[in-house]
Amino acid sequence: MNRATEIVNERYDALMFAKDAESARKAARELVKVLLGEEALKQPLDEALRQCCRQLRPSADPREQARFEEEFIEIGIWPTRAREMAA
């Protein structure tokens, strides 16, 4: 595994396993920066996360892709109902 892939995986894991809203948003911004570059940080976080999802988890089915993107955004932008219910 090359270093760039390693960094992306580290940022992705930090996002997936964030314990609170602040660390989730921070991890989301760091993942956006690594995958899309500094310029992407000027976009709304939800749109940048959508673009990240398209790179990390692409799908040929548009409905499935939309679902993946929504789930990815929920993880990056806390709190969400799913996490609140799990707590």
Residue pairs with C-beta under 8 A, 6 or more apart in sequence:
1 9
7 34
8 31
8 34
8 35
8 56
11 27
11 30
11 31
11 34
12 31
12 56
14 23
14 27
14 30
14 31
15 24
15 27
15 28
15 31
15 75
15 76
16 75
18 24
18 26
18 27
18 75
18 78
20 78
21 78
21 79
22 78
24 75
24 76
24 77
24 78
25 45
25 76
25 77
25 78
27 76
28 45
28 49
28 75
28 76
28 77
29 41
29 45
31 49
31 52
31 76
32 40
32 41
32 45
32 48
32 49
32 51
32 52
33 40
33 41
35 51
35 52
35 55
35 56
36 48
36 51
36 52
40 48
40 51
41 48
45 76
45 77
46 73
46 76
46 77
49 69
49 72
49 73
49 76
49 77
50 69
50 72
50 73
52 72
53 68
53 69
53 72
53 73
54 65
54 69
56 72
57 68
57 72
58 65
59 65
59 68
74 80
74 82
